[in-house]
Amino acid sequence: MKKIAVVIYKGDDWNKKIPLENSIPTRESFEDLYERGRKRGVEFHRASLGWFDMSKFHFKKTWTFRDGKWIKVKKPIKPDLIFDKVIGKYDYSLLDLKLEIQQRITIFNDPLFKTLLNSKLNQYLIFGEFMPRSFVIKSKADLLKNIGKIRSQKAVAKPFFGSGGFGIIITERTRLKNSKLAYPFLLQEFVKSEKGIPGFSKEREVADLRIVFMNHKPIYALSRIARKGSLFTNFHQGATPILVPLKFIPQSVRRITEKVVRKLSIFPHAHYSIDFIFDNFGKPKLIEINTTPGFDLLQIVGTEAIKEKNFNEFMEVFN
């Protein structure tokens, strides 16, 4: 029997000609997912959470991709699975609604998983032993009190929520107090990294390591190489992504991920990535966990074998 999955997001793009008009790699990655699903008996749709009718427990309308075209579906769609791609800053405000929906429809990632892990503050509370030293800054007074505790020359001001490097400030520690800051935020020591991934990256490369997991299994890894003169390894800040064969993941990273995965596996099914940066001595620091890792990078660096492996694990969520 055919299964139906709906990918959800926040906002309303019904008046657009196609969804994700300005995000070509992301759109193409979903097109690949939908076509891959159709071959395996899964019909994918895409919908704003705002289109969900709680009284009838279905989506009033959706998008789908079929025969190379995006189609507006104007009839009700009741899914067997909801794939949650809503950005993290809405997790708390939407938690009660998602939990109510989850009583009758499986939501992946689990709303509790997303709400717990999308906060960078929560990540530090849980996995701080593997991360750069950090402080919670709620006001200018907090900043002045704690900035002297930062041991690195540079410091990082990081919003609790967000992705893509947006809203993050990296500057000289002494200049941070004069920067335009949005409180509260996480004040973090800067990891000086100029050699990338030990045994893999080229010399003098500012590059990170991202490992993408599906159901707590490493599916693939990639490195994002910062553009010249930048300290940001985010793809949306101009970094270049390249595939990293899993055999090149250092043992020091494997030891950390084993401990992280052991804690996260309280949720049987989950999709997430873990990002690392290496200091100039090759020691890894966990930078963040992302519970909505972009499919755009899978589309850019993923081989056919990786995409199929990723989809096979996704199918396990239905079981």
Protein Blocks (a to p, Z undefined) as FASTA:
>chain_A
ZZddddddedjfklpmbghkllmklmmmmmmmmmmmmmnopacddddfklpcfklopafb
dcddeehiacddfbdcddfbdcdfbdfklmmmmmmmmmmmmmmoccdddfklmmmmmpmk
lmmmmmmmmpccddddfbfklmmmmmmmpmbfbdcdddfbdehhioiacddfklmmmpcc
ddddddddddddfklpghkacghiacddddddeehiafbdcdddddehiabfbfklopac
ddddfklpcfklmmmmmmmmmmmmmpmbacddddddddfkopacdfbdcfbbcfklmmmm
pcfklmmmmmmmmmmmmZZ
